[in-house]
Amino acid sequence: MFTKKNILFFIFIFISKINFSQCAMCKAVVENGDSPMAEGVNDGITYLMIFPYLLIGILLYSLYRYKKTLQN
């Protein structure tokens, strides 16, 4: 009925929450400013944080496809 993929999906959905990605220095500067600026800084940091995970994901997917073609 439930596959491992579906179970993991629901676990990640129910456990996930909104995180604010800020270093200590950025947080101190943003706390003194206005709210829209704080949201912009937070979005920028999150945007920059996505690329390493994206590159690692692409690398792992490429290795998976390469090994799959070697087996056939």
CHARMM internal coordinates of N, CA and C (Angstrom, degrees):
IC EDIT
DIST 1 N 1 CA 1.4451
DIST 1 CA 1 C 1.5348
ANGL 1 N 1 CA 1 C 110.71
DIST 1 C 2 N 1.3169
ANGL 1 CA 1 C 2 N 116.81
DIHE 1 N 1 CA 1 C 2 N -56.33
DIST 2 N 2 CA 1.4558
ANGL 1 C 2 N 2 CA 120.31
DIHE 1 CA 1 C 2 N 2 CA 178.32
DIST 2 CA 2 C 1.5258
ANGL 2 N 2 CA 2 C 108.83
DIHE 1 C 2 N 2 CA 2 C -107.01
DIST 2 C 3 N 1.3022
ANGL 2 CA 2 C 3 N 115.09
DIHE 2 N 2 CA 2 C 3 N 125.31
DIST 3 N 3 CA 1.4544
ANGL 2 C 3 N 3 CA 118.63
DIHE 2 CA 2 C 3 N 3 CA 175.67
DIST 3 CA 3 C 1.5220
ANGL 3 N 3 CA 3 C 109.56
DIHE 2 C 3 N 3 CA 3 C -88.32
DIST 3 C 4 N 1.3123
ANGL 3 CA 3 C 4 N 115.04
DIHE 3 N 3 CA 3 C 4 N 166.60
DIST 4 N 4 CA 1.4682
ANGL 3 C 4 N 4 CA 119.94
DIHE 3 CA 3 C 4 N 4 CA 179.74
DIST 4 CA 4 C 1.5303
ANGL 4 N 4 CA 4 C 110.47
DIHE 3 C 4 N 4 CA 4 C -60.29
DIST 4 C 5 N 1.3210
ANGL 4 CA 4 C 5 N 116.11
DIHE 4 N 4 CA 4 C 5 N -36.54
DIST 5 N 5 CA 1.4603
ANGL 4 C 5 N 5 CA 120.99
DIHE 4 CA 4 C 5 N 5 CA -179.68
DIST 5 CA 5 C 1.5303
ANGL 5 N 5 CA 5 C 111.14
DIHE 4 C 5 N 5 CA 5 C -63.94
DIST 5 C 6 N 1.3265
ANGL 5 CA 5 C 6 N 116.98
DIHE 5 N 5 CA 5 C 6 N -44.31
DIST 6 N 6 CA 1.4656
ANGL 5 C 6 N 6 CA 120.66
DIHE 5 CA 5 C 6 N 6 CA 179.41
DIST 6 CA 6 C 1.5214
ANGL 6 N 6 CA 6 C 111.66
DIHE 5 C 6 N 6 CA 6 C -66.32
DIST 6 C 7 N 1.3071
ANGL 6 CA 6 C 7 N 117.24
DIHE 6 N 6 CA 6 C 7 N -39.92
DIST 7 N 7 CA 1.4668
ANGL 6 C 7 N 7 CA 120.85
DIHE 6 CA 6 C 7 N 7 CA 179.93
DIST 7 CA 7 C 1.5206
ANGL 7 N 7 CA 7 C 110.07
DIHE 6 C 7 N 7 CA 7 C -63.88
DIST 7 C 8 N 1.3360
ANGL 7 CA 7 C 8 N 117.54
DIHE 7 N 7 CA 7 C 8 N -45.73
DIST 8 N 8 CA 1.4610
ANGL 7 C 8 N 8 CA 120.65
DIHE 7 CA 7 C 8 N 8 CA 178.07
DIST 8 CA 8 C 1.5229
ANGL 8 N 8 CA 8 C 111.62
DIHE 7 C 8 N 8 CA 8 C -62.68
DIST 8 C 9 N 1.3239
ANGL 8 CA 8 C 9 N 116.51
DIHE 8 N 8 CA 8 C 9 N -38.71
DIST 9 N 9 CA 1.4630
ANGL 8 C 9 N 9 CA 120.39
DIHE 8 CA 8 C 9 N 9 CA 178.29
DIST 9 CA 9 C 1.5244
ANGL 9 N 9 CA 9 C 110.84
DIHE 8 C 9 N 9 CA 9 C -59.82
DIST 9 C 10 N 1.3156
ANGL 9 CA 9 C 10 N 117.30
DIHE 9 N 9 CA 9 C 10 N -47.86
DIST 10 N 10 CA 1.4618
ANGL 9 C 10 N 10 CA 120.36
DIHE 9 CA 9 C 10 N 10 CA -179.20
DIST 10 CA 10 C 1.5257
ANGL 10 N 10 CA 10 C 112.02
DIHE 9 C 10 N 10 CA 10 C -67.82
DIST 10 C 11 N 1.3169
ANGL 10 CA 10 C 11 N 117.25
DIHE 10 N 10 CA 10 C 11 N -34.98
DIST 11 N 11 CA 1.4702
ANGL 10 C 11 N 11 CA 119.57
DIHE 10 CA 10 C 11 N 11 CA 176.97
DIST 11 CA 11 C 1.5211
ANGL 11 N 11 CA 11 C 109.91
DIHE 10 C 11 N 11 CA 11 C -63.05
DIST 11 C 12 N 1.3259
ANGL 11 CA 11 C 12 N 117.37
DIHE 11 N 11 CA 11 C 12 N -45.24
DIST 12 N 12 CA 1.4658
ANGL 11 C 12 N 12 CA 120.18
DIHE 11 CA 11 C 12 N 12 CA -179.64
DIST 12 CA 12 C 1.5253
ANGL 12 N 12 CA 12 C 111.92
DIHE 11 C 12 N 12 CA 12 C -67.23
DIST 12 C 13 N 1.3157
ANGL 12 CA 12 C 13 N 117.52
DIHE 12 N 12 CA 12 C 13 N -34.84
DIST 13 N 13 CA 1.4664
ANGL 12 C 13 N 13 CA 120.20
DIHE 12 CA 12 C 13 N 13 CA 178.91
DIST 13 CA 13 C 1.5227
ANGL 13 N 13 CA 13 C 110.61
DIHE 12 C 13 N 13 CA 13 C -66.82
DIST 13 C 14 N 1.3164
ANGL 13 CA 13 C 14 N 117.45
DIHE 13 N 13 CA 13 C 14 N -44.20
DIST 14 N 14 CA 1.4588
ANGL 13 C 14 N 14 CA 120.00
DIHE 13 CA 13 C 14 N 14 CA -175.89
DIST 14 CA 14 C 1.5253
ANGL 14 N 14 CA 14 C 113.08
DIHE 13 C 14 N 14 CA 14 C -78.29
DIST 14 C 15 N 1.3100
ANGL 14 CA 14 C 15 N 118.04
DIHE 14 N 14 CA 14 C 15 N -24.33
DIST 15 N 15 CA 1.4584
ANGL 14 C 15 N 15 CA 120.63
DIHE 14 CA 14 C 15 N 15 CA -178.73
DIST 15 CA 15 C 1.5280
ANGL 15 N 15 CA 15 C 111.25
DIHE 14 C 15 N 15 CA 15 C -89.22
DIST 15 C 16 N 1.3202
ANGL 15 CA 15 C 16 N 117.04
DIHE 15 N 15 CA 15 C 16 N -23.99
DIST 16 N 16 CA 1.4625
ANGL 15 C 16 N 16 CA 119.24
DIHE 15 CA 15 C 16 N 16 CA -174.31
DIST 16 CA 16 C 1.5234
ANGL 16 N 16 CA 16 C 111.56
DIHE 15 C 16 N 16 CA 16 C -65.21
DIST 16 C 17 N 1.3000
ANGL 16 CA 16 C 17 N 114.75
DIHE 16 N 16 CA 16 C 17 N 149.99
DIST 17 N 17 CA 1.4612
ANGL 16 C 17 N 17 CA 121.71
DIHE 16 CA 16 C 17 N 17 CA 177.10
DIST 17 CA 17 C 1.5180
ANGL 17 N 17 CA 17 C 108.15
DIHE 16 C 17 N 17 CA 17 C -148.13
DIST 17 C 18 N 1.3043
ANGL 17 CA 17 C 18 N 116.23
DIHE 17 N 17 CA 17 C 18 N 169.60
DIST 18 N 18 CA 1.4545
ANGL 17 C 18 N 18 CA 120.54
DIHE 17 CA 17 C 18 N 18 CA 179.00
DIST 18 CA 18 C 1.5204
ANGL 18 N 18 CA 18 C 108.49
DIHE 17 C 18 N 18 CA 18 C -79.90
DIST 18 C 19 N 1.3089
ANGL 18 CA 18 C 19 N 115.99
DIHE 18 N 18 CA 18 C 19 N 125.60
DIST 19 N 19 CA 1.4629
ANGL 18 C 19 N 19 CA 121.49
DIHE 18 CA 18 C 19 N 19 CA 178.48
DIST 19 CA 19 C 1.5164
ANGL 19 N 19 CA 19 C 109.29
DIHE 18 C 19 N 19 CA 19 C -112.24
DIST 19 C 20 N 1.3051
ANGL 19 CA 19 C 20 N 115.75
DIHE 19 N 19 CA 19 C 20 N 146.17
DIST 20 N 20 CA 1.4488
ANGL 19 C 20 N 20 CA 121.05
DIHE 19 CA 19 C 20 N 20 CA 176.66
DIST 20 CA 20 C 1.5152
ANGL 20 N 20 CA 20 C 108.01
DIHE 19 C 20 N 20 CA 20 C -108.15
DIST 20 C 21 N 1.3244
ANGL 20 CA 20 C 21 N 115.42
DIHE 20 N 20 CA 20 C 21 N 111.62
DIST 21 N 21 CA 1.4612
ANGL 20 C 21 N 21 CA 121.33
DIHE 20 CA 20 C 21 N 21 CA -174.21
DIST 21 CA 21 C 1.5170
ANGL 21 N 21 CA 21 C 109.81
DIHE 20 C 21 N 21 CA 21 C -91.78
DIST 21 C 22 N 1.3022
ANGL 21 CA 21 C 22 N 115.90
DIHE 21 N 21 CA 21 C 22 N 98.77
DIST 22 N 22 CA 1.4563
ANGL 21 C 22 N 22 CA 119.56
DIHE 21 CA 21 C 22 N 22 CA 178.68
DIST 22 CA 22 C 1.5151
ANGL 22 N 22 CA 22 C 109.60
DIHE 21 C 22 N 22 CA 22 C -144.22
DIST 22 C 23 N 1.3184
ANGL 22 CA 22 C 23 N 115.35
DIHE 22 N 22 CA 22 C 23 N 139.40
DIST 23 N 23 CA 1.4553
ANGL 22 C 23 N 23 CA 119.32
DIHE 22 CA 22 C 23 N 23 CA 172.85
DIST 23 CA 23 C 1.5276
ANGL 23 N 23 CA 23 C 107.90
DIHE 22 C 23 N 23 CA 23 C -78.59
DIST 23 C 24 N 1.3047
ANGL 23 CA 23 C 24 N 116.78
DIHE 23 N 23 CA 23 C 24 N 170.30
DIST 24 N 24 CA 1.4631
ANGL 23 C 24 N 24 CA 120.60
DIHE 23 CA 23 C 24 N 24 CA -176.26
DIST 24 CA 24 C 1.5262
ANGL 24 N 24 CA 24 C 111.63
DIHE 23 C 24 N 24 CA 24 C -62.75
DIST 24 C 25 N 1.3193
ANGL 24 CA 24 C 25 N 117.43
DIHE 24 N 24 CA 24 C 25 N -40.14
DIST 25 N 25 CA 1.4640
ANGL 24 C 25 N 25 CA 120.58
DIHE 24 CA 24 C 25 N 25 CA -178.97
DIST 25 CA 25 C 1.5279
ANGL 25 N 25 CA 25 C 110.83
DIHE 24 C 25 N 25 CA 25 C -67.68
DIST 25 C 26 N 1.3141
ANGL 25 CA 25 C 26 N 117.27
DIHE 25 N 25 CA 25 C 26 N -44.48
DIST 26 N 26 CA 1.4675
ANGL 25 C 26 N 26 CA 120.37
DIHE 25 CA 25 C 26 N 26 CA 179.12
DIST 26 CA 26 C 1.5240
ANGL 26 N 26 CA 26 C 110.50
DIHE 25 C 26 N 26 CA 26 C -63.26
DIST 26 C 27 N 1.3138
ANGL 26 CA 26 C 27 N 116.16
DIHE 26 N 26 CA 26 C 27 N -41.26
DIST 27 N 27 CA 1.4595
ANGL 26 C 27 N 27 CA 120.20
DIHE 26 CA 26 C 27 N 27 CA -179.51
DIST 27 CA 27 C 1.5240
ANGL 27 N 27 CA 27 C 110.93
DIHE 26 C 27 N 27 CA 27 C -62.65
DIST 27 C 28 N 1.3244
ANGL 27 CA 27 C 28 N 117.84
DIHE 27 N 27 CA 27 C 28 N -41.20
DIST 28 N 28 CA 1.4645
ANGL 27 C 28 N 28 CA 121.18
DIHE 27 CA 27 C 28 N 28 CA 179.82
DIST 28 CA 28 C 1.5237
ANGL 28 N 28 CA 28 C 110.86
DIHE 27 C 28 N 28 CA 28 C -65.13
DIST 28 C 29 N 1.3180
ANGL 28 CA 28 C 29 N 117.82
DIHE 28 N 28 CA 28 C 29 N -40.46
DIST 29 N 29 CA 1.4636
ANGL 28 C 29 N 29 CA 121.19
DIHE 28 CA 28 C 29 N 29 CA 179.77
DIST 29 CA 29 C 1.5185
ANGL 29 N 29 CA 29 C 110.52
DIHE 28 C 29 N 29 CA 29 C -68.60
DIST 29 C 30 N 1.3208
ANGL 29 CA 29 C 30 N 116.81
DIHE 29 N 29 CA 29 C 30 N -41.92
DIST 30 N 30 CA 1.4582
ANGL 29 C 30 N 30 CA 121.27
DIHE 29 CA 29 C 30 N 30 CA -176.55
DIST 30 CA 30 C 1.5267
ANGL 30 N 30 CA 30 C 111.58
DIHE 29 C 30 N 30 CA 30 C -70.77
DIST 30 C 31 N 1.3219
ANGL 30 CA 30 C 31 N 118.16
DIHE 30 N 30 CA 30 C 31 N -33.80
DIST 31 N 31 CA 1.4615
ANGL 30 C 31 N 31 CA 120.28
DIHE 30 CA 30 C 31 N 31 CA -179.52
DIST 31 CA 31 C 1.5219
ANGL 31 N 31 CA 31 C 111.99
DIHE 30 C 31 N 31 CA 31 C -63.74
DIST 31 C 32 N 1.3179
ANGL 31 CA 31 C 32 N 117.32
DIHE 31 N 31 CA 31 C 32 N -24.56
DIST 32 N 32 CA 1.4600
ANGL 31 C 32 N 32 CA 120.59
DIHE 31 CA 31 C 32 N 32 CA 178.39
DIST 32 CA 32 C 1.5230
ANGL 32 N 32 CA 32 C 112.32
DIHE 31 C 32 N 32 CA 32 C -85.78
DIST 32 C 33 N 1.3199
ANGL 32 CA 32 C 33 N 117.88
DIHE 32 N 32 CA 32 C 33 N -10.94
DIST 33 N 33 CA 1.4607
ANGL 32 C 33 N 33 CA 121.86
DIHE 32 CA 32 C 33 N 33 CA -176.89
DIST 33 CA 33 C 1.5152
ANGL 33 N 33 CA 33 C 112.36
DIHE 32 C 33 N 33 CA 33 C -100.25
DIST 33 C 34 N 1.3282
ANGL 33 CA 33 C 34 N 114.33
DIHE 33 N 33 CA 33 C 34 N -167.16
DIST 34 N 34 CA 1.4630
ANGL 33 C 34 N 34 CA 119.78
DIHE 33 CA 33 C 34 N 34 CA -179.21
DIST 34 CA 34 C 1.5300
ANGL 34 N 34 CA 34 C 110.72
DIHE 33 C 34 N 34 CA 34 C -89.42
DIST 34 C 35 N 1.3185
ANGL 34 CA 34 C 35 N 115.87
DIHE 34 N 34 CA 34 C 35 N 165.93
DIST 35 N 35 CA 1.4658
ANGL 34 C 35 N 35 CA 122.06
DIHE 34 CA 34 C 35 N 35 CA -172.84
DIST 35 CA 35 C 1.5319
ANGL 35 N 35 CA 35 C 114.02
DIHE 34 C 35 N 35 CA 35 C -65.36
DIST 35 C 36 N 1.3365
ANGL 35 CA 35 C 36 N 120.23
DIHE 35 N 35 CA 35 C 36 N -44.90
DIST 36 N 36 CA 1.4781
ANGL 35 C 36 N 36 CA 118.32
DIHE 35 CA 35 C 36 N 36 CA 179.58
DIST 36 CA 36 C 1.5261
ANGL 36 N 36 CA 36 C 112.91
DIHE 35 C 36 N 36 CA 36 C -60.47
DIST 36 C 37 N 1.3279
ANGL 36 CA 36 C 37 N 116.80
DIHE 36 N 36 CA 36 C 37 N -35.41
DIST 37 N 37 CA 1.4600
ANGL 36 C 37 N 37 CA 119.17
DIHE 36 CA 36 C 37 N 37 CA 177.89
DIST 37 CA 37 C 1.5305
ANGL 37 N 37 CA 37 C 109.98
DIHE 36 C 37 N 37 CA 37 C -65.77
DIST 37 C 38 N 1.3242
ANGL 37 CA 37 C 38 N 116.79
DIHE 37 N 37 CA 37 C 38 N -39.20
DIST 38 N 38 CA 1.4627
ANGL 37 C 38 N 38 CA 120.83
DIHE 37 CA 37 C 38 N 38 CA 179.57
DIST 38 CA 38 C 1.5182
ANGL 38 N 38 CA 38 C 110.82
DIHE 37 C 38 N 38 CA 38 C -63.22
DIST 38 C 39 N 1.3093
ANGL 38 CA 38 C 39 N 116.99
DIHE 38 N 38 CA 38 C 39 N -41.91
DIST 39 N 39 CA 1.4639
ANGL 38 C 39 N 39 CA 120.15
DIHE 38 CA 38 C 39 N 39 CA 179.18
DIST 39 CA 39 C 1.5268
ANGL 39 N 39 CA 39 C 110.87
DIHE 38 C 39 N 39 CA 39 C -66.02
DIST 39 C 40 N 1.3310
ANGL 39 CA 39 C 40 N 116.67
DIHE 39 N 39 CA 39 C 40 N -37.62
DIST 40 N 40 CA 1.4630
ANGL 39 C 40 N 40 CA 120.42
DIHE 39 CA 39 C 40 N 40 CA 178.53
DIST 40 CA 40 C 1.5156
ANGL 40 N 40 CA 40 C 112.18
DIHE 39 C 40 N 40 CA 40 C -65.18
DIST 40 C 41 N 1.3258
ANGL 40 CA 40 C 41 N 116.79
DIHE 40 N 40 CA 40 C 41 N -42.23
DIST 41 N 41 CA 1.4674
ANGL 40 C 41 N 41 CA 120.48
DIHE 40 CA 40 C 41 N 41 CA 178.00
DIST 41 CA 41 C 1.5213
ANGL 41 N 41 CA 41 C 109.98
DIHE 40 C 41 N 41 CA 41 C -64.36
DIST 41 C 42 N 1.3162
ANGL 41 CA 41 C 42 N 116.67
DIHE 41 N 41 CA 41 C 42 N -42.70
DIST 42 N 42 CA 1.4596
ANGL 41 C 42 N 42 CA 121.01
DIHE 41 CA 41 C 42 N 42 CA -179.72
DIST 42 CA 42 C 1.5260
ANGL 42 N 42 CA 42 C 110.90
DIHE 41 C 42 N 42 CA 42 C -63.46
DIST 42 C 43 N 1.3273
ANGL 42 CA 42 C 43 N 116.99
DIHE 42 N 42 CA 42 C 43 N -42.84
DIST 43 N 43 CA 1.4626
ANGL 42 C 43 N 43 CA 120.28
DIHE 42 CA 42 C 43 N 43 CA 178.44
DIST 43 CA 43 C 1.5269
ANGL 43 N 43 CA 43 C 111.17
DIHE 42 C 43 N 43 CA 43 C -64.85
DIST 43 C 44 N 1.3243
ANGL 43 CA 43 C 44 N 116.94
DIHE 43 N 43 CA 43 C 44 N -38.30
DIST 44 N 44 CA 1.4611
ANGL 43 C 44 N 44 CA 120.71
DIHE 43 CA 43 C 44 N 44 CA 179.01
DIST 44 CA 44 C 1.5149
ANGL 44 N 44 CA 44 C 112.30
DIHE 43 C 44 N 44 CA 44 C -64.15
DIST 44 C 45 N 1.3150
ANGL 44 CA 44 C 45 N 116.72
DIHE 44 N 44 CA 44 C 45 N -42.27
DIST 45 N 45 CA 1.4653
ANGL 44 C 45 N 45 CA 120.63
DIHE 44 CA 44 C 45 N 45 CA 179.35
DIST 45 CA 45 C 1.5268
ANGL 45 N 45 CA 45 C 110.22
DIHE 44 C 45 N 45 CA 45 C -66.39
DIST 45 C 46 N 1.3217
ANGL 45 CA 45 C 46 N 116.45
DIHE 45 N 45 CA 45 C 46 N -41.78
DIST 46 N 46 CA 1.4671
ANGL 45 C 46 N 46 CA 119.98
DIHE 45 CA 45 C 46 N 46 CA 178.16
DIST 46 CA 46 C 1.5268
ANGL 46 N 46 CA 46 C 110.47
DIHE 45 C 46 N 46 CA 46 C -63.78
DIST 46 C 47 N 1.3195
ANGL 46 CA 46 C 47 N 117.31
DIHE 46 N 46 CA 46 C 47 N -40.41
DIST 47 N 47 CA 1.4642
ANGL 46 C 47 N 47 CA 122.21
DIHE 46 CA 46 C 47 N 47 CA 178.07
DIST 47 CA 47 C 1.5281
ANGL 47 N 47 CA 47 C 110.74
DIHE 46 C 47 N 47 CA 47 C -60.62
DIST 47 C 48 N 1.3176
ANGL 47 CA 47 C 48 N 117.11
DIHE 47 N 47 CA 47 C 48 N -44.29
DIST 48 N 48 CA 1.4616
ANGL 47 C 48 N 48 CA 120.79
DIHE 47 CA 47 C 48 N 48 CA 179.07
DIST 48 CA 48 C 1.5217
ANGL 48 N 48 CA 48 C 112.10
DIHE 47 C 48 N 48 CA 48 C -67.91
DIST 48 C 49 N 1.3077
ANGL 48 CA 48 C 49 N 117.11
DIHE 48 N 48 CA 48 C 49 N -27.89
DIST 49 N 49 CA 1.4580
ANGL 48 C 49 N 49 CA 121.82
DIHE 48 CA 48 C 49 N 49 CA -177.73
DIST 49 CA 49 C 1.5329
ANGL 49 N 49 CA 49 C 112.08
DIHE 48 C 49 N 49 CA 49 C -76.40
DIST 49 C 50 N 1.3178
ANGL 49 CA 49 C 50 N 117.79
DIHE 49 N 49 CA 49 C 50 N -19.85
DIST 50 N 50 CA 1.4657
ANGL 49 C 50 N 50 CA 121.74
DIHE 49 CA 49 C 50 N 50 CA -176.34
DIST 50 CA 50 C 1.5295
ANGL 50 N 50 CA 50 C 111.72
DIHE 49 C 50 N 50 CA 50 C -70.62
DIST 50 C 51 N 1.3248
ANGL 50 CA 50 C 51 N 117.81
DIHE 50 N 50 CA 50 C 51 N -36.74
DIST 51 N 51 CA 1.4626
ANGL 50 C 51 N 51 CA 120.94
DIHE 50 CA 50 C 51 N 51 CA -170.07
DIST 51 CA 51 C 1.5315
ANGL 51 N 51 CA 51 C 115.07
DIHE 50 C 51 N 51 CA 51 C -63.44
DIST 51 C 52 N 1.3291
ANGL 51 CA 51 C 52 N 120.98
DIHE 51 N 51 CA 51 C 52 N -41.50
DIST 52 N 52 CA 1.4713
ANGL 51 C 52 N 52 CA 117.61
DIHE 51 CA 51 C 52 N 52 CA 176.70
DIST 52 CA 52 C 1.5301
ANGL 52 N 52 CA 52 C 112.61
DIHE 51 C 52 N 52 CA 52 C -60.92
DIST 52 C 53 N 1.3314
ANGL 52 CA 52 C 53 N 116.68
DIHE 52 N 52 CA 52 C 53 N -40.05
DIST 53 N 53 CA 1.4644
ANGL 52 C 53 N 53 CA 119.41
DIHE 52 CA 52 C 53 N 53 CA 178.42
DIST 53 CA 53 C 1.5235
ANGL 53 N 53 CA 53 C 111.09
DIHE 52 C 53 N 53 CA 53 C -67.11
DIST 53 C 54 N 1.3056
ANGL 53 CA 53 C 54 N 116.94
DIHE 53 N 53 CA 53 C 54 N -37.56
DIST 54 N 54 CA 1.4552
ANGL 53 C 54 N 54 CA 120.94
DIHE 53 CA 53 C 54 N 54 CA 178.11
DIST 54 CA 54 C 1.5280
ANGL 54 N 54 CA 54 C 111.07
DIHE 53 C 54 N 54 CA 54 C -64.43
DIST 54 C 55 N 1.3193
ANGL 54 CA 54 C 55 N 117.24
DIHE 54 N 54 CA 54 C 55 N -44.25
DIST 55 N 55 CA 1.4657
ANGL 54 C 55 N 55 CA 120.92
DIHE 54 CA 54 C 55 N 55 CA 179.11
DIST 55 CA 55 C 1.5242
ANGL 55 N 55 CA 55 C 111.86
DIHE 54 C 55 N 55 CA 55 C -64.44
DIST 55 C 56 N 1.3156
ANGL 55 CA 55 C 56 N 117.30
DIHE 55 N 55 CA 55 C 56 N -41.83
DIST 56 N 56 CA 1.4642
ANGL 55 C 56 N 56 CA 120.56
DIHE 55 CA 55 C 56 N 56 CA 178.16
DIST 56 CA 56 C 1.5244
ANGL 56 N 56 CA 56 C 110.23
DIHE 55 C 56 N 56 CA 56 C -64.99
DIST 56 C 57 N 1.3235
ANGL 56 CA 56 C 57 N 116.96
DIHE 56 N 56 CA 56 C 57 N -39.87
DIST 57 N 57 CA 1.4590
ANGL 56 C 57 N 57 CA 120.70
DIHE 56 CA 56 C 57 N 57 CA 177.47
DIST 57 CA 57 C 1.5165
ANGL 57 N 57 CA 57 C 112.25
DIHE 56 C 57 N 57 CA 57 C -62.10
DIST 57 C 58 N 1.3232
ANGL 57 CA 57 C 58 N 116.78
DIHE 57 N 57 CA 57 C 58 N -43.35
DIST 58 N 58 CA 1.4645
ANGL 57 C 58 N 58 CA 120.82
DIHE 57 CA 57 C 58 N 58 CA 178.53
DIST 58 CA 58 C 1.5241
ANGL 58 N 58 CA 58 C 110.45
DIHE 57 C 58 N 58 CA 58 C -64.57
DIST 58 C 59 N 1.3210
ANGL 58 CA 58 C 59 N 117.05
DIHE 58 N 58 CA 58 C 59 N -41.20
DIST 59 N 59 CA 1.4634
ANGL 58 C 59 N 59 CA 121.11
DIHE 58 CA 58 C 59 N 59 CA 178.32
DIST 59 CA 59 C 1.5277
ANGL 59 N 59 CA 59 C 111.06
DIHE 58 C 59 N 59 CA 59 C -61.98
DIST 59 C 60 N 1.3205
ANGL 59 CA 59 C 60 N 116.92
DIHE 59 N 59 CA 59 C 60 N -47.27
DIST 60 N 60 CA 1.4644
ANGL 59 C 60 N 60 CA 120.09
DIHE 59 CA 59 C 60 N 60 CA -179.61
DIST 60 CA 60 C 1.5250
ANGL 60 N 60 CA 60 C 111.70
DIHE 59 C 60 N 60 CA 60 C -64.89
DIST 60 C 61 N 1.3336
ANGL 60 CA 60 C 61 N 117.26
DIHE 60 N 60 CA 60 C 61 N -38.72
DIST 61 N 61 CA 1.4583
ANGL 60 C 61 N 61 CA 120.45
DIHE 60 CA 60 C 61 N 61 CA 177.70
DIST 61 CA 61 C 1.5284
ANGL 61 N 61 CA 61 C 110.55
DIHE 60 C 61 N 61 CA 61 C -65.06
DIST 61 C 62 N 1.3315
ANGL 61 CA 61 C 62 N 117.05
DIHE 61 N 61 CA 61 C 62 N -40.39
DIST 62 N 62 CA 1.4677
ANGL 61 C 62 N 62 CA 120.64
DIHE 61 CA 61 C 62 N 62 CA 178.30
DIST 62 CA 62 C 1.5275
ANGL 62 N 62 CA 62 C 111.10
DIHE 61 C 62 N 62 CA 62 C -63.49
DIST 62 C 63 N 1.3281
ANGL 62 CA 62 C 63 N 116.73
DIHE 62 N 62 CA 62 C 63 N -42.34
DIST 63 N 63 CA 1.4654
ANGL 62 C 63 N 63 CA 119.87
DIHE 62 CA 62 C 63 N 63 CA 177.07
DIST 63 CA 63 C 1.5240
ANGL 63 N 63 CA 63 C 111.51
DIHE 62 C 63 N 63 CA 63 C -63.49
DIST 63 C 64 N 1.3164
ANGL 63 CA 63 C 64 N 116.65
DIHE 63 N 63 CA 63 C 64 N -39.52
DIST 64 N 64 CA 1.4636
ANGL 63 C 64 N 64 CA 121.08
DIHE 63 CA 63 C 64 N 64 CA 178.11
DIST 64 CA 64 C 1.5281
ANGL 64 N 64 CA 64 C 110.42
DIHE 63 C 64 N 64 CA 64 C -61.55
DIST 64 C 65 N 1.3349
ANGL 64 CA 64 C 65 N 116.53
DIHE 64 N 64 CA 64 C 65 N -47.26
DIST 65 N 65 CA 1.4611
ANGL 64 C 65 N 65 CA 119.86
DIHE 64 CA 64 C 65 N 65 CA -179.51
DIST 65 CA 65 C 1.5341
ANGL 65 N 65 CA 65 C 111.15
DIHE 64 C 65 N 65 CA 65 C -65.00
DIST 65 C 66 N 1.3353
ANGL 65 CA 65 C 66 N 116.40
DIHE 65 N 65 CA 65 C 66 N -38.15
DIST 66 N 66 CA 1.4619
ANGL 65 C 66 N 66 CA 120.87
DIHE 65 CA 65 C 66 N 66 CA 179.81
DIST 66 CA 66 C 1.5241
ANGL 66 N 66 CA 66 C 110.60
DIHE 65 C 66 N 66 CA 66 C -64.11
DIST 66 C 67 N 1.3127
ANGL 66 CA 66 C 67 N 117.22
DIHE 66 N 66 CA 66 C 67 N -45.79
DIST 67 N 67 CA 1.4660
ANGL 66 C 67 N 67 CA 120.30
DIHE 66 CA 66 C 67 N 67 CA 179.76
DIST 67 CA 67 C 1.5256
ANGL 67 N 67 CA 67 C 111.41
DIHE 66 C 67 N 67 CA 67 C -67.14
DIST 67 C 68 N 1.3277
ANGL 67 CA 67 C 68 N 116.34
DIHE 67 N 67 CA 67 C 68 N -33.54
DIST 68 N 68 CA 1.4590
ANGL 67 C 68 N 68 CA 120.01
DIHE 67 CA 67 C 68 N 68 CA 178.77
DIST 68 CA 68 C 1.5311
ANGL 68 N 68 CA 68 C 110.71
DIHE 67 C 68 N 68 CA 68 C -66.68
DIST 68 C 69 N 1.3398
ANGL 68 CA 68 C 69 N 117.28
DIHE 68 N 68 CA 68 C 69 N -37.75
DIST 69 N 69 CA 1.4664
ANGL 68 C 69 N 69 CA 119.66
DIHE 68 CA 68 C 69 N 69 CA 178.47
DIST 69 CA 69 C 1.5257
ANGL 69 N 69 CA 69 C 111.42
DIHE 68 C 69 N 69 CA 69 C -71.36
DIST 69 C 70 N 1.3395
ANGL 69 CA 69 C 70 N 118.04
DIHE 69 N 69 CA 69 C 70 N -30.04
DIST 70 N 70 CA 1.4623
ANGL 69 C 70 N 70 CA 120.48
DIHE 69 CA 69 C 70 N 70 CA 177.42
DIST 70 CA 70 C 1.5227
ANGL 70 N 70 CA 70 C 111.64
DIHE 69 C 70 N 70 CA 70 C -68.49
DIST 70 C 71 N 1.3109
ANGL 70 CA 70 C 71 N 117.61
DIHE 70 N 70 CA 70 C 71 N -31.94
DIST 71 N 71 CA 1.4617
ANGL 70 C 71 N 71 CA 121.37
DIHE 70 CA 70 C 71 N 71 CA -178.96
DIST 71 CA 71 C 1.5223
ANGL 71 N 71 CA 71 C 111.54
DIHE 70 C 71 N 71 CA 71 C -72.64
DIST 71 C 72 N 1.3339
ANGL 71 CA 71 C 72 N 117.38
DIHE 71 N 71 CA 71 C 72 N -27.33
DIST 72 N 72 CA 1.4780
ANGL 71 C 72 N 72 CA 120.54
DIHE 71 CA 71 C 72 N 72 CA -178.30
DIST 72 CA 72 C 1.4736
ANGL 72 N 72 CA 72 C 112.36
DIHE 71 C 72 N 72 CA 72 C -87.08
END
COOR INIT
IC SEED 1 N 1 CA 1 C
IC BUILD
